[in-house]
Amino acid sequence: MSIRGKVWVLVLSGVIAVYAVIGGLPYVGNVLTTQAQQTVNDPNAQLRIVDSVLQHIQNDYVDEPNMEKVRIGALRGLANGLDPYSSFLTADQVRDYQANKDANKAGIGAEFSQVSGYLYVVSVTKGAPADKAGIRAGDVIEYIDNKASRDISLYDARELIKGDAGSTVALRVLRSGEKPQTIKVTRGTYKAPSPESRVEAGKIGVVKVYSLEDGESNAIRSQVENLEKQGVHKIVLDLRGVAAGKIEEGVAVANLFIKEGDLAKVLGRENKVIKTYTADPAKAIFDGPMTALIDLGTAGAGEVVAAAILDSKRGDVVGERSFGAGTEQQLIPLKSGDGLLLTVAKWASPSGAPFLGEDRASMGVKPSVEVKRPDTPTPLDPEDLIDQPDNSNNPQATPTPDKPKTPAAVEDIQLKKAIELLTEKASTAKAGA
């Protein structure tokens, strides 16, 4: 079958999903049942199903069908069924995307993904508007203003959250153990804090990373060099909550601690390696004992660093399984003027394990030493959160709290464990000397 034929199979197959979901055609269920034995990935079998469905739409639907709406709905469903980061773009969105109009919009300082179709907060930038308003990592966003996040793509959700600096967006938040609430966030400019460092007892340095955007690896290098000047010989690299950033910055940070070998890979179709990042010995500056910290808010570039440390056996990674992200998209224009923003590559560990997986058990980076923090949000089914008691049925009725609730101070047991591991290794080494 030609490429064009395969594309039409995919496009038209989306019709099945659209009409099956809305219950518009009683025939669809029968068609799917009778064809259930067909091989799922057989294009000819799928084309026969699509052809049958289209005939029923044209001949039996109660009204004259708007085939353009059917096409757009099919394409939306098709893209959304792939992964959270693939999306169908209208012609207007394609023009905005190509003109990079988002550069002129203000955000709120949070990294998002999707869980069970809902908008999910992976991490929040310290000091950004979302942080100041009380949005937390692990929050599920049910509504963006009056738009249900489950009805739109991740791309569309992000576009709704962005806007003019100084304007506000109302986010209906579902949070484990709390009643649903609506938090109003004022959009504005923000910048992730620069990396910070301090010295703990036993001359153990702690480097806290907030982002891995352009230039952050150089700032982290400076922090490590300053720690060495203070006599530090052991380091904890705190990557918790680090979701924003580029793979190149993650590789550069890993290279500060790893002298040789592969640091990360980019995978294409059928997990074919299309790019490999390798350590440059001249860029490594610290060879002492180290550990790294990760949590559910670690994703993308942060996972690049953690996976490189694990695969190279450079040190322990302590904490909780990371979120699982890191993809690359390509805009594919369509003749209609619309477009498909399609995931064409995944970031992966040096061993070739992609961070984006099929389920929670296969996603992200698994720490070598698991330590769960009591205040870490547990991934739950958003439907369970919706069922929590609420005083209002209006998505925007709950008033915005004047002051966000501050969680009670708890002992950082993950950092404590990371320091203990370094202390134990130092004691073991000294005893064996």
Residue pairs with C-beta under 8 A, 6 or more apart in sequence:
1 9
1 43
1 44
5 43
5 47
6 43
8 47
9 43
9 46
9 47
9 50
10 78
11 71
11 74
11 75
11 78
12 47
12 50
12 53
12 54
12 74
13 46
13 49
13 50
13 74
13 78
14 73
14 74
14 75
14 76
14 77
14 78
14 81
15 50
15 53
15 54
15 57
15 70
15 73
15 74
16 28
16 32
16 49
16 50
16 53
17 74
17 77
17 78
17 81
18 70
18 73
18 74
18 77
19 25
19 28
19 53
19 57
20 28
20 29
20 32
21 77
24 61
25 53
25 56
25 57
25 60
25 61
27 53
27 56
27 60
28 53
28 56
31 49
31 52
31 53
31 56
32 49
35 45
35 48
35 49
38 45
38 46
38 48
38 49
39 45
40 46
57 65
57 70
58 65
71 336
72 88
72 90
72 338
75 88
75 338
75 340
76 88
76 153
78 88
79 86
79 87
79 88
79 153
79 340
79 341
79 342
80 86
80 87
80 88
80 153
82 342
82 343
83 327
83 343
83 356
84 113
84 114
84 154
85 154
85 155
85 327
85 329
85 341
85 343
86 329
86 340
86 341
86 342
86 343
87 153
87 154
87 155
87 156
87 340
87 341
88 153
88 338
88 339
88 340
88 341
89 97
89 155
89 331
89 338
89 339
89 340
89 341
90 338
91 336
91 337
91 338
91 339
93 155
93 159
93 339
94 331
94 333
94 337
94 338
94 339
96 102
97 331
97 339
97 341
98 331
102 159
102 162
105 162
105 163
105 164
105 187
106 162
106 163
106 164
106 165
106 166
106 167
106 187
106 188
106 189
107 129
107 161
107 162
107 187
107 190
108 128
108 129
108 130
108 133
108 135
108 161
108 169
108 185
108 187
108 188
109 124
109 125
109 127
109 128
109 129
109 130
109 131
109 190
110 121
110 122
110 123
110 124
110 125
110 128
110 130
110 135
111 121
111 122
111 123
111 124
111 243
111 244
111 299
112 119
112 120
112 121
112 122
112 141
112 154
112 157
112 158
112 161
113 120
113 122
113 154
113 299
113 323
113 325
114 120
114 154
115 140
115 379
115 382
116 381
116 382
116 383
117 149
117 150
117 382
118 140
118 141
118 142
118 149
118 150
118 174
118 382
119 140
119 141
119 144
119 149
119 154
119 157
120 138
120 139
120 140
120 141
121 130
121 135
121 136
121 137
121 138
121 139
121 140
121 141
122 137
122 243
122 296
122 297
122 299
122 323
122 325
123 137
123 241
123 242
123 243
123 244
123 297
123 298
123 299
124 130
124 131
124 135
124 136
124 137
124 241
125 131
125 190
125 192
125 210
125 211
125 244
126 192
126 193
126 210
127 190
127 193
128 190
128 192
129 185
129 186
129 187
129 188
129 190
130 185
132 404
133 183
133 184
133 185
133 186
133 400
133 404
134 183
134 401
134 404
134 405
135 171
135 173
135 183
135 185
136 175
136 377
137 241
137 296
137 297
137 377
138 175
138 176
138 296
138 297
138 376
138 377
138 379
139 173
139 174
139 175
139 377
140 173
140 174
140 175
140 382
140 385
141 149
141 157
141 171
141 172
141 173
141 174
142 148
142 149
142 150
142 172
142 173
142 174
142 180
142 382
142 386
142 395
143 149
143 170
143 171
143 172
143 182
143 395
143 396
144 157
144 160
144 161
144 169
144 170
144 171
144 172
145 160
145 169
145 170
145 396
146 395
146 396
147 160
149 157
152 160
155 341
160 169
161 169
161 171
161 187
162 187
163 169
163 187
164 187
165 187
165 188
165 189
166 186
166 187
166 188
167 186
167 187
168 184
168 185
168 186
168 187
169 184
169 185
169 187
170 182
170 183
170 184
170 185
170 395
170 396
170 400
171 182
171 183
171 184
171 185
172 180
172 181
172 182
172 395
172 396
172 398
173 180
173 181
173 182
173 183
174 180
174 382
174 385
174 386
174 388
175 181
175 377
175 385
176 377
176 378
176 380
176 385
178 388
179 388
179 389
179 390
179 391
180 385
180 386
180 388
180 390
180 398
181 398
181 401
182 395
182 396
182 397
182 398
182 399
182 400
183 400
183 401
184 400
192 210
192 211
192 213
192 216
192 244
193 210
194 210
194 219
195 207
195 208
195 209
195 210
195 216
195 219
195 220
195 223
196 207
196 208
196 223
197 205
197 206
197 207
197 208
197 223
197 224
197 226
197 227
198 205
198 206
199 205
199 206
199 227
199 230
199 232
200 206
200 236
200 419
202 234
202 419
202 422
202 423
202 426
203 230
203 231
203 232
203 233
203 234
204 232
204 234
204 235
204 236
204 419
204 422
204 423
205 224
205 227
205 230
205 232
205 234
205 235
205 236
206 235
206 236
206 238
206 415
207 220
207 223
207 224
207 227
207 235
207 236
207 237
207 238
208 238
209 216
209 220
209 237
209 238
209 239
209 242
209 253
209 302
210 241
210 242
211 242
211 244
211 245
212 242
212 244
212 245
212 246
212 249
212 250
212 253
212 300
212 301
212 302
212 304
212 305
213 244
213 245
213 246
213 249
214 246
214 249
215 249
216 245
216 249
216 253
217 249
217 252
217 253
217 256
220 253
220 256
221 256
221 285
224 235
224 256
224 285
224 286
225 285
227 235
228 285
228 286
232 288
233 288
233 289
234 288
234 289
234 290
234 422
234 426
235 257
235 286
235 288
235 289
235 290
235 291
236 290
236 291
236 292
236 293
236 415
236 418
236 419
236 422
237 253
237 257
237 290
237 291
237 292
237 293
237 305
237 309
238 292
238 293
238 415
239 292
239 293
239 294
239 298
239 302
239 305
239 306
240 293
240 294
240 295
240 297
240 298
240 319
240 414
241 295
241 297
241 298
242 297
242 298
242 299
242 301
242 302
243 297
243 298
243 299
243 300
243 301
243 302
243 323
243 325
244 300
244 301
245 300
245 301
245 302
246 301
247 264
247 266
247 277
247 300
247 301
247 304
247 326
247 347
248 277
249 301
250 264
250 300
250 301
250 302
250 303
250 304
250 305
250 308
251 263
251 264
251 277
251 304
251 308
252 283
253 305
254 263
254 264
254 279
254 304
254 305
254 308
254 309
255 263
255 279
255 280
255 283
255 284
256 283
256 284
256 285
256 286
257 284
257 286
257 287
257 290
257 309
257 314
257 315
258 279
258 284
258 308
258 309
258 312
258 314
259 279
259 281
259 284
259 287
260 279
260 281
261 278
261 279
261 311
261 312
261 350
262 276
262 277
262 278
262 279
262 311
262 350
263 277
263 278
263 279
263 304
263 308
263 350
264 276
264 277
264 304
264 307
264 308
264 347
264 348
264 349
264 350
265 273
265 275
265 276
265 277
265 347
265 348
265 349
265 350
265 352
266 273
266 274
266 275
266 276
266 328
266 345
266 346
266 347
266 348
267 273
267 274
267 345
267 346
267 347
267 348
267 352
267 354
268 274
268 344
268 345
271 352
271 354
273 352
274 345
289 315
289 422
289 425
289 426
290 309
290 314
290 315
290 422
291 315
291 316
291 317
291 318
291 418
291 421
291 422
292 305
292 306
292 309
292 315
292 316
292 317
292 318
292 418
293 317
293 318
293 319
293 414
293 415
293 418
294 302
294 303
294 306
294 317
294 318
294 319
294 320
294 321
294 322
294 365
294 367
295 319
295 320
295 322
295 373
295 376
295 414
296 320
296 321
296 322
296 323
296 376
296 377
296 379
297 323
298 306
298 319
298 322
298 323
298 364
298 365
299 322
299 323
299 324
299 325
299 326
299 355
299 364
300 325
300 326
300 347
300 355
301 326
302 322
303 322
303 323
303 324
303 325
303 326
303 347
303 355
303 364
303 365
304 326
304 347
306 317
306 322
306 365
306 367
307 348
307 349
307 350
307 353
307 355
307 365
308 314
308 349
308 350
309 315
309 317
310 317
310 349
310 365
310 368
311 349
311 350
311 351
312 350
316 367
316 368
316 369
316 418
316 421
317 365
317 367
317 368
317 369
318 367
318 368
318 369
318 371
318 414
318 417
318 418
318 421
319 367
319 369
319 370
319 371
319 373
319 414
320 367
320 370
320 371
320 372
320 373
320 376
320 414
321 360
321 363
321 364
321 365
321 366
321 367
321 370
322 355
322 363
322 364
322 365
323 363
323 364
324 355
324 356
324 357
324 360
324 362
324 363
324 364
325 355
325 356
326 346
326 347
326 348
326 354
326 355
326 356
327 343
327 345
327 346
327 347
327 356
328 343
328 344
328 345
328 346
328 347
329 341
329 342
329 343
329 344
330 341
330 342
330 344
331 339
331 340
331 341
331 342
332 339
332 340
332 341
332 342
333 339
334 340
346 354
346 355
346 356
347 354
347 355
347 356
348 354
348 355
349 355
349 365
355 363
355 364
355 365
356 363
357 363
357 364
360 379
369 417
369 421
371 413
371 414
371 417
373 410
373 412
373 413
373 414
374 410
375 407
375 410
391 398
392 398
